[in-house]
Amino acid sequence: MDFAGKDKASYVKETFNTIAGRYDFMNSVMTLGLDKRWRRKVVRCVGAAENKHILDVCCGTGQLSLALAERVGPRGRVTGLDFSENMLAKAREALQHRPWPERVHFQRGDALALPFPDNSFDGATVGWGLRNLPDLEQGIREMTRVVKPGAKIVSLDMAKPTLPVFKQVYWFYFERVVPLLGSLFTGKRSAYRYLHDSAVQFPAQRELAQIFARCGLIDTRCHNLAGGAVAIVEGTKAAGAVIRHSGFTR
């Protein structure tokens, strides 16, 4: 990927700040409206329920955070974290249209150095965010550190389908059609070209499940969606697991 002379973190931040205004619309267009259904499945996988406190890393415009908030009830909480100011602004705007804004707190922060104590959350999610991290394993370890033993970490992201023909159609759509749609609807073709390039370099779903295990999670597994074009990958923090803060600045 060409980051135009910038490091990945700076490039990604600038990219998402630029497309924040049309991000949700483009998600619906690219996924043919299936993104809402996929988020509901993530909510079930992470075990969001009454009184739980769930962390949503790389929360973006907050759509997954809001879906989680519907399940945790009036005494539950959701914390959404992202490093894009413009994406967070859209998330806070969306929250004001919900009847329970007190359930969700959005804050700016670094996914590689989460500003939370160990064992703070009853689960953690990340939607289309892991592939944007400069250090994938560090991001997973940080999520593991801040959830309680027995809690789940669940990722929703693009995957790598293996079915003949469908695989070729998928990559053609993602490489050629998605950047064209991005150019038409946002004027930012390069941003949606980045989405393709980052998906190419992102580990396939089974490999990501193995990385979850390497980062200290157990019972790791993946669930294919849309014929394997998208996947949910999950793992559980083992009882007694010790994952210490790595020393990154909070």
C-alpha positions in Angstrom: 0.0 0.0 0.0 1.1 3.5 -0.8 0.7 5.8 2.2 1.8 8.9 0.3 4.9 9.3 2.5 3.0 9.0 5.8 3.1 6.2 8.4 0.0 3.9 8.4 -1.6 5.4 11.5 -1.4 9.0 10.1 -2.7 7.9 6.7 -5.6 5.9 8.2 -6.6 8.8 10.5 -6.6 11.3 7.7 -8.5 8.9 5.4 -11.3 8.3 7.9 -11.5 11.9 8.9 -12.1 12.7 5.3 -14.8 10.1 4.6 -16.7 10.3 7.9 -19.6 12.2 6.5 -20.6 9.5 4.0 -19.1 6.5 5.8 -22.4 4.9 6.9 -24.1 5.5 3.6 -21.2 3.9 1.7 -21.2 0.9 4.1 -24.8 0.3 3.3 -24.1 0.6 -0.4 -21.1 -1.7 -0.4 -22.7 -4.4 1.7 -26.1 -4.2 0.0 -27.6 -3.3 3.4 -26.4 -6.4 5.1 -24.1 -4.6 7.5 -26.9 -4.1 10.1 -27.6 -7.8 10.2 -23.9 -8.5 10.7 -23.6 -6.1 13.5 -26.5 -7.8 15.3 -24.7 -11.1 15.0 -21.6 -9.5 16.6 -23.8 -8.2 19.5 -25.0 -11.8 20.1 -21.5 -13.3 19.8 -19.9 -11.0 22.3 -22.6 -11.8 24.9 -24.0 -8.2 25.3 -26.8 -8.4 27.8 -28.4 -6.5 30.7 -26.0 -4.6 33.0 -22.9 -5.5 30.9 -20.1 -3.0 30.1 -18.8 -3.6 26.5 -15.9 -1.9 24.8 -16.2 -1.1 21.1 -12.7 -0.5 19.7 -12.2 1.5 16.5 -15.9 2.4 16.8 -15.9 4.9 13.9 -19.4 6.4 13.5 -20.7 4.3 16.4 -23.1 2.0 14.6 -21.9 -1.1 16.4 -21.7 0.8 19.7 -25.4 1.8 19.3 -26.4 -1.8 18.5 -24.6 -3.0 21.7 -26.3 -0.3 23.7 -29.7 -1.6 22.8 -28.8 -4.9 24.4 -27.1 -3.8 27.6 -30.2 -2.1 29.0 -30.5 1.0 31.2 -27.9 -0.1 33.7 -25.4 -1.3 31.1 -22.8 0.7 29.4 -20.9 0.8 26.1 -17.6 2.6 25.6 -16.7 3.4 22.0 -13.1 4.4 21.2 -11.6 5.7 18.0 -8.8 8.0 17.0 -10.7 9.9 14.2 -12.2 13.1 15.5 -14.6 13.3 12.6 -15.8 9.8 13.0 -16.5 10.3 16.7 -18.4 13.5 15.9 -20.7 11.5 13.7 -21.1 8.9 16.4 -22.0 11.5 19.0 -24.5 13.0 16.6 -26.1 9.6 16.0 -26.3 9.0 19.7 -28.3 12.2 20.3 -31.1 10.6 18.2 -31.4 7.6 20.5 -33.6 7.6 23.7 -30.8 6.5 25.9 -27.7 8.7 25.3 -26.5 8.0 28.8 -25.7 4.3 28.0 -22.8 5.2 25.6 -19.6 7.1 26.1 -17.5 7.9 23.0 -13.9 8.9 23.5 -10.8 9.4 21.5 -7.9 7.0 22.0 -5.3 4.7 20.7 -6.3 1.0 20.1 -2.6 0.0 20.6 -2.6 1.6 24.1 -6.1 1.4 25.5 -6.6 4.0 28.3 -8.4 1.5 30.6 -7.3 -0.7 33.6 -6.9 -4.5 33.2 -10.0 -6.6 33.4 -12.4 -3.6 33.0 -15.0 -4.8 30.5 -17.4 -7.7 30.0 -16.5 -8.0 26.3 -14.9 -6.1 23.5 -15.8 -5.7 19.8 -14.1 -4.3 16.8 -15.9 -3.7 13.5 -13.8 -3.3 10.3 -11.0 -1.9 12.5 -8.2 -4.5 13.1 -6.9 -4.2 9.5 -6.3 -0.5 10.0 -3.9 -1.0 13.0 -0.2 -0.6 12.5 0.4 -3.5 14.8 -2.4 -6.1 14.6 -1.2 -8.4 17.5 -0.6 -5.4 19.8 -4.2 -4.3 19.2 -5.6 -7.8 20.0 -3.4 -8.1 23.2 -4.7 -4.7 24.4 -8.3 -5.8 23.9 -7.5 -9.0 25.8 -5.8 -7.1 28.6 -8.8 -4.9 29.3 -11.6 -7.5 29.3 -12.4 -9.7 32.2 -11.5 -13.4 32.3 -14.2 -15.4 30.5 -15.2 -12.4 28.4 -15.2 -12.5 24.6 -13.4 -10.4 22.0 -15.2 -10.3 18.6 -14.0 -8.9 15.3 -16.2 -8.2 12.2 -14.2 -7.5 9.1 -13.6 -8.3 5.4 -12.4 -11.8 4.8 -11.1 -14.0 2.0 -13.7 -16.2 0.2 -12.5 -19.5 -1.3 -15.4 -20.5 -3.5 -14.3 -20.6 -7.2 -15.9 -17.9 -9.4 -17.4 -16.1 -6.4 -13.9 -15.4 -5.2 -13.0 -13.8 -8.5 -16.2 -11.8 -8.6 -15.6 -10.6 -5.0 -12.1 -9.3 -5.6 -13.1 -7.6 -8.9 -16.0 -5.9 -7.1 -13.8 -4.8 -4.3 -10.9 -3.7 -6.4 -12.7 -2.0 -9.3 -16.3 -1.2 -8.3 -15.9 -0.1 -4.7 -13.3 2.6 -5.5 -15.6 3.8 -8.3 -18.5 4.0 -5.9 -16.3 5.9 -3.5 -15.4 8.4 -6.2 -19.0 8.9 -7.2 -20.5 9.3 -3.8 -17.6 10.8 -1.8 -15.1 12.1 -4.3 -12.5 10.1 -2.5 -11.5 7.2 -4.8 -8.1 6.7 -3.0 -9.8 6.1 0.3 -11.8 3.3 -1.0 -8.9 1.9 -2.9 -7.2 1.7 0.5 -10.1 -0.4 1.8 -9.3 -2.9 -1.0 -5.6 -2.9 -0.4 -5.9 -3.3 3.4 -8.3 -6.2 2.9 -5.8 -7.9 0.6 -3.1 -7.7 3.3 -5.3 -8.6 6.2 -5.1 -12.2 7.4 -7.7 -14.6 6.2 -10.3 -15.5 8.8 -8.8 -18.8 9.9 -5.4 -17.2 10.2 -6.8 -14.4 12.2 -8.4 -16.9 14.6 -4.9 -18.4 15.0 -3.5 -14.9 15.8 -6.2 -14.5 18.4 -5.0 -17.7 20.0 -1.4 -16.5 19.8 -2.4 -13.3 21.7 -3.7 -15.3 24.6 -7.3 -16.1 23.7 -8.9 -19.5 23.9 -11.9 -21.1 22.0 -11.0 -19.1 19.0 -13.2 -19.6 15.9 -14.5 -17.9 12.8 -18.0 -17.6 11.3 -18.2 -16.9 7.6 -20.8 -14.4 6.3 -21.8 -13.6 2.7 -20.0 -16.6 1.4 -16.8 -15.9 3.2 -16.5 -12.3 1.9 -17.0 -11.1 5.5 -16.2 -13.0 8.7 -16.7 -12.8 12.5 -13.7 -14.0 14.4 -14.0 -14.5 18.2 -12.0 -15.7 21.2 -12.4 -15.8 25.0 -10.0 -14.6 27.6 -9.0 -17.5 29.8 -9.5 -17.5 33.5 -6.3 -16.5 35.2 -4.8 -15.0 32.1 -2.3 -12.3 32.8 -1.9 -9.7 30.0 0.0 -6.7 31.2 0.1 -3.2 29.6 2.9 -3.0 27.1 4.2 0.4 28.2 2.6 2.4 25.4 1.7 6.0 26.4 -1.9 6.3 27.4 
